[in-house]
Every structure is written in structure tokens, then in C-alpha cells.
């Protein structure tokens, strides 16, 4: 007996909704620590579930893009990729009473002293990002996103450097989910800045101490550009 279209869609959604290692992450990592929204970071530290996003499919496609790139790296003949470290687990530090904070940078190139973080987006968003990079726009939403991404990558580089490597350059590579050619891949490269990573780490430590002393995530303000808080009616 043939399956109905509705049944096939249910099967597809079941496959797409399977948990990945990223979904099962319980402790905070660089992507949470770099979030400009203090309320969200406090919630993540406290283990408070914010609820699933109705736009979950974009994240799933992002995970798939990461997997495609990871699978291709071993086959590459590019000299820069011969010593590549893919999703290499690093330790950022320890929080007393919380445990080890670790993360996995997308791509580390020790020989080149460079770290790469893949990001998926859409063509309309990447155009805004390009204008922000070029200094033509100070869009508040893009600034929030870039602050988060830059902070995340700086924490990655900080963690890698603690292993004895010397990362001094970082690139964010934006890949459009609705792209059609090489023009739909955007690169933003900048220098490693230890001060950014240290500031984010110190903020995390201070927040954890306050939570341990009885503070609640609701005590902290939501960032006006935080998407998670906006969909939960907190902005």
C-alpha cells in the first residue's frame, strides 16, 4: 500500500528533527558565551530551556553545510589544509561548581596561524552583513549578530592558543542557503584580539558568581536585538 504524501512528509520531518551532537549540548560554549544578550546567557548557564525556535530548519541546513565541508577537507590537495584541525575540541576554562567549558572550532589551520568559522545565512542578510563590513551600515540587528560571531571566534582562537598554537588571524565565511554561485559566499577576516576573549570570559565568570549567589535569569535585561527573547515576548 502506497504511503500518502502527508505520511512521507511526517517521515521526512522525523529524520530532519533527529538530535545531533550540537542539539545535545548541555553546557555553554563559545557561541553562548559570546551572546550579547545577558538574559540568554544567564538562562543557558542556569539550564533554563528557552523553547525551540519555529525556524529550526535553517539551523539544520547549517549543520548539513558544516558536514559537507568537513567531509571534503580530507580530500583537498590545498597545502593550507594539510594540517587542518576540524572540530577539534578545546578547553576555554573552568567554572567552579559548573565544570569545564569547552568548544569545537570549525576549522583550525595551525601552519597558517588561522581559524575559520562557517556561518550559513541568506542572500538578503548577507547583503546587510557586507554593508556592515564595508562600514556603510550600522544596522542594529547586524551589529548584534556580528558582535556575537566575532566574540565566538575570538574565544575559539583564545582556546586554541592556550594549547600552544599561535592563531593570529580569523575568518568568518558566510554561505547563503539560497545562493547559486561563488558570489553567494562572503568572507570577513580580522586579527585575533585576546582582550575580546578575556572580556567575554570575565563576564561569564561574574555572571556565574551572581547566579550562584541567588540571582535569577529574569533579573537580567534582554538585548533589544535578541531574536530568542523577541519570540518569547521578552523584548
N, C-alpha and C positions, 0 to 999 in steps of 0.2 A: 504494500500500500504506500502510495507516494506521500511524502511529507507536505504539509501546507506551507505556503510562504511565511505565515506567521510563526510556525514551528521552526523553520530554518533560521529566521531572524533571532528567535529565542536561543537557538544553539550558538549562533554567532556571538550574541551578547554574552553568553556564558563563557565562551572562550576568551573574549576580549576583557572580561571582568576578572579573570583569574589573577590572584595576587602575585606580584613579583617581589624580588628582594627589596626594592625601593618601597613597595607598599607595606612590607612587614617591618620596616624600620621603626623602632620604638623610642630610641634615644635621639636627641637633637644632633645635628651635624652642621656642616658649614652652611648649607642652604637655609637652615632655620636661624642660626646664629647671626647671619647677615641681614635678616629681615628687619627693615626699618621700623616695623610695627612692634612696639614693645608688648602690647597686649597679646599678640600672636605668639611671640617668643615665650612669654610667661605661661601661656596656655600649653605650649609644646613642652616646656620644662616640667610642668605640673602633670603632664599626661592627660590633659583635658582634650577630648575629641571635639573638633570644630564642625564635624559633619562633612559628608562627601560633597564634592563640587558637581553641579549638574553638567559642567563642561569637562568631565573626566576623560573624554575620548581624545582630546588634544594631548593630554599627558601620556596616554597610552601610545599615541603615534610618536611622541617624543622618545619614549623608551625604545620603540622599534627602530627609530633612526639611529639611536646610540648603538643598538645591537648590530645593525648593518655596517656601521663604520668600524666597530670593534672587530667584526669578522674579517674585514678587508685588510686591516693593518698588517697581520702576519704575511699576507700575500704581496705586500708592497715592496718594490725594489728601491724606493726612495731612501737615500743614505740617512736622512734625518730620522727615519722611523726604525732603523735597525736596532736601536737601544730603547725603543719606546716601552713605557710602562703604562698599561691600560687598566684602569680601575684598580690601581694599586692602593691597598688600604694603608692609611696613615693615621697617626695619633696626633690630635691637636693638644690635648692636655687632660687633666683630671679635675673633677669637681668632687670635693669632699661630701660624701653621703649620696652622690649621684653615680659616680663611676667614670670610666674612661670615655672621652669624647673622640670619636674617630670619623673619618670621611674617606671617600674614594674619588680622587680627581679623575676626570675623564681620560686625559692623556698627558703624560709627563715625558719630556724629551731631555734627559739628563745631559746628553752630549751637546745639545744646543742651549742648555740653560733656560728652557722654555716650557710653559704649561699651557694647555689648550682646554677650553671648556665649550662643549657643544650645546647650543640652545636652539630649540625649534620655535618658530613664530609664524606669522602670516605676512603676506606682502604689504597690506596697509600698515601693520605695526612696524615692519622693518623700515618702511619709508620714514616713519616718525623717528625711529632709532637713528637712522642715517642723518637726519636733520639735527638730532641732538648731538651726535658725534661731531658733526661739522660746525657746531656752535650756532646753528641757525634757529634753534628752538630750545625753549626751557619748559616744555610741556611737563606739568607736574606728575602725571602718570608715568611718563617715560623716565623722568628723573628718579622716581621711586624704584622702578624696575631696574634701572642701570645701577643705582646705588646698591641694591640687593645683589645683583650679579657680580659687580666689581668686588664688593666685600667678600662674597663667597669665594671667588677665585683667589683673592689675596690671602684668605685663610688657608686655602689649598696649598698655595705656594709656601706660606709660613710653615705649614706642617711638613711639607716635603723637605724644606731647608733644615728642619730640625733633625732629619735623618742623615744629614751630612752632605746633601746635594747643594747645588748653587743655582737656584732658579732666580733669574733677574728679569725675565720677560713673560708676559701673559697675553693670551689672545682669547677673546670671545668670538665664536663663529656662529652666526645666526643662519639657520637653514629654514627657508619658508616651506611650510607644509603644503601650500598651494602653489609652489614655484614650478617653473617649467624649464629653466636653464641655469647656467652658471651665474647669471646676473641676479639670481634669487638666493645667492649665498653672500652674506655680509660678514666682514672681518673687522674687529676692533682690537687693536694691540696697544698695550701700555706697559709701563715699568712696574715691577714689584715694589710695594711700599710696606715695609714691616710695620710702620706706625698705624696703618689702617687695620691690619690684622690684630695688633695688640689692643687697639681701642675697642674692637668688637669683642675680643676675649675678655677684657676687663669689664665691659658692660655685662657680659654673660655671668661672670663671677659675682658681680654686685647684685644682679637680679636674683640669682640663685640664693644668695645670703638672705635677701629680703623675703623670698618665698619661704625659706626655712624658718624665718622669724615670724611667720604668720600672715604675710601678705597674700592676697588672692589675685588671680589674673584679672578679675573685674576691677581691681584697684587701679589698673593701668590704662592709659588712653589708647584708643585705636588710632592708627595713622589715617589721615583723611583720604589717602590714595590706596589703602589696603583693600584688595578685592575680597579676601576672605571675610573681613569684618563687614564689608558692604553687603554681601549676600546674606549675611546673618543678621542684618539690621542693626549693626553696631556703629555705623557711621552716618 
